Amino acid sequence: MIEEAAADERIILGEPSLKAGEVLYSLRDVSVEYGTRVGPVAAVDHVSLDIRKGEILGLVGESGCGKSTLGKAMLRMIARPGKISTGELWFDGVDLLKISEKNMRQIRGARLGMVFQDPMTSLNPLSKIVDHLTETIMTHESSVSEAAARDRAAQLIGRLGLREERIDDYPHQFSGGMRQRIMIALALALRADLVIADEPTTALDVIVEAQFLDLLRELRDEFDLTIVLITHNIGVVAEVADRVAVMYAGRLAELASVNDLFLDTKHPYGQGLLRAVPNIELDGAELYQMEGAPPNLLHTPTGCAFHPRCPAVMPVCSQHQPAFASIGRDHYTACWLYEDHPTGPEAHDE
Amino acid sequence: MNPLLIVFLIFGIPAGLSLGWVFLRGSSSLRRYILTRIALTLPMVIILISVVFFVLRVMPGDVVSSTLGPKASEAARENIMEALGLDDPLIVQYVRFLGDVVTLDLGNSFIGARRPIVDELGERLPATLELIIPAAIVALGTGLLFGTFAAIRRKKPADYSLRLYSVIVYSMPIFWLGLLLRLVFSVWLDWTPIAGRIDVVTNTTLERTTNLLFIDSILSGNWEALRSVLRHMILPAMTLGLVLSGVFIRLTRINVIETLQEDYVAAARARGIRERVVTYSYALKNAMIPVVTVIGLQVAILLAGAVLTETVFNWPGMGRYLIERISSRDFQAVQSTVAVFALFVAMISLAVDVIYSVLDPRVKY
C-alpha cells in the first residue's frame, strides 16, 4: 500500500529520470472494447508498443483503424460504452491502469498532454486564452499564484510565436493554426513529458501545417518532449517522425524507423499505403488504389485482418493471426510472409 | 410617494446601473445596439396599446351596462359616458389616452371610486412581482439544477424520472396544478394558507411603503408579517414555477449533454481539469446561452401564467386585476395594465440580449 502511494506520488510529480532513448511509455497487450447492441467491438486489439523518451512516433492508419482510440486509451480517456479491456499502460514505471482516477487526473495535463484534431472546437469559446492556461497551471500546481501563472502563460504564448498581449483574447479571435499553437501551449504549460497529438494538422492548410510540424520538432528539442503523432497523412509522418507504427483494424501491422518504413516496407498494407500516396514524379502514371475497405470491426476477418485485401494472400492468412514479431533491427511486422507458417492447422490457435 | 414609483426605483436602479456599466464597458456597436433596442421598444409599446385600445372598443358591452346593468335609464347612461369621456369621438379618446401614457398619468379608473390607475397599479404590480420573481427563481433553480443533474446521469433512472417529471409538469394546466397543490398542502395537510398574500390580522400590523410585502415586513422589522408573507408565497410561487421548470429542465439537460460532448470538454479533461469544474464551468456555462434566450421568451408565458395563478390563489395582483377589469369593461385599467405588461416584457428581452453579449464573447451586435 505504502509503496503504491509512493509510486503514485512519484509519477504525479515526475522526476527527469529517463535518458533519451529509454522507454517512457509502454503499452502492453492493450485492448479497447466498445459495448454495442450486437456485442463488444474491439477498436484496439492487443496492441503492444514502446514509446521512447525524446522520439516522435508516428501512428498511421486509415480512418477507423483505432489510432485515435489508442491515443485516448493512453490517457485513460475512453468514455463509456468503451473500456480498456486488457493490458497494461506503463508510464515512467507505473501502470496507469492501476492508479486511482484522482491520480490519473493529476497526470493528465501535467505529464501527459493531448492535442486534438480540430483546433476550432478544442478551446472553450467563453474563456480567454489566459484563463485556459492559468486554470491548467493552477489545477496542477496549487501553490502558484494567479499572477505567476499569468506570467508563465504569457511566456509560453510568446514562445509559440503569438504576441503575448493576445492572451486576453478569446478563442474565436484566432486562426486555426494559432489555436493549434495554443493547444500545444496548454500541453506544455506544465512541461508534459509526452504529448499525444491526434491529427493535429488535419484541419490546417499545408503552409500552416508545415510551420506547425517545424514547431513540433523545435519544441521536442527545447522541452525534451516525446510526441506521439496520430495521423492518416503519411507525408506528415515522413516529415517529422523518428519511428512509425502502422495500424490496421485495431492491430499494429508494422513498426519501424521512418527510413526503414519508407524504404523497406514489409507489410503489404504499408506497401499499399505508400503506393497510394500521390507523387509528383509519377508523371501521369495512374495512382495505385488499394482494393476493398477496412473491415467492419464487428466482423473482423479471421486470421490476418488484412487478408481479404492483401495482394500477397496465402492460405494460412485466413486461418491464423500472424504474431507481431521482429524481422530486423528495430523493425517489427505482423505478416505471414516473414514468419514460419504453423505446421498444423491448430499450431497457433490459443 | 407613489408605491408604483418606489417599485420602479427598487428594480430600475440596479437594472439601470448594470445596463450603464455594460453600456460604458461595451464596444461601440454594443452601445448602438442598446440604444436602438431602447428606441425600438417605444413603437412596440405604442402599437401594442393602440391595438388593445381599439379591440377593447370593438368588444361587445361597455362599462355602463356592466356597472348599472341592462335596465339603466338612458339619462344615467349618458351621464356616465360623459363623465368618463366615452362620448367623445374615438380619435379624441385615443389621443387623450396616448397623452396619459406619455405623461405617465394613465388617467382614472372607470369604475368604483374612479381612483387613479397609477394608485391601483401601485397596489397590484408589487403583488405580481412578488409572485413571478419567486416563481422564476423556482423555475430556473430547479431547471438548471435538475437539468444538469439529469445530463450527468444520462440514461440512468434519475434522468428518466426527471424527464418524465418535466413532461408531466409542462403539460399540466396551471390552474389545475394550483388547485391540486392547494387541496394537498392547504386542505389535507394544513401546512400552508389557502389563499391571499398575508394573514388578515397580521396585515393590520404591517406598515406599507412599497406594497412588496416581503420588503415592507423586513423594512419595518415585522417578522410575524414576514413569516406570514413567505407562507402565503410558497404555493403560488411553486405552482407557477414548477409548471415552467419543465421547459428549463429539458432545455438545460439537452444543452449540457451536447456541450459535454464538445471537443473543448474532452480537451479540458485531457488537461486534468476537475470533473466538477468541467461540468459547471465548461458545460453548464456554455449550455446557459440557449437557456438565457428561452428565459426571455418565457417571461411572457410567466405573466400569462401569473394571471391564472392569481385567480386560483386569490392573489391581488395585475393578472386578477386585468380579468376583473376586462369583465367590467374598465377600458382605462385594461389599457394601462397591458401597457405595463408590454413594457415589462420589452425590458426583460432587452436585458436578455445584454446578458447574452456579456455571457458570450462571440456575440457581436
Interface residues (C-beta under 8 A of the other chain):
Chain A: L75 M77 R105 Q106 I107 R108 G109 A110 G113 M114 F116 Q117 D118 T121 S122 L123 N124 P125 L126 E135 T136 T139 H140 Y170 H172 M183 L186 A187
Chain B: E262 D263 Y264 A266 A267 A268 R269 A270 R271 G272 I273 R274 E275 V277 Y282 K285 N286 L359 D360 P361 R362
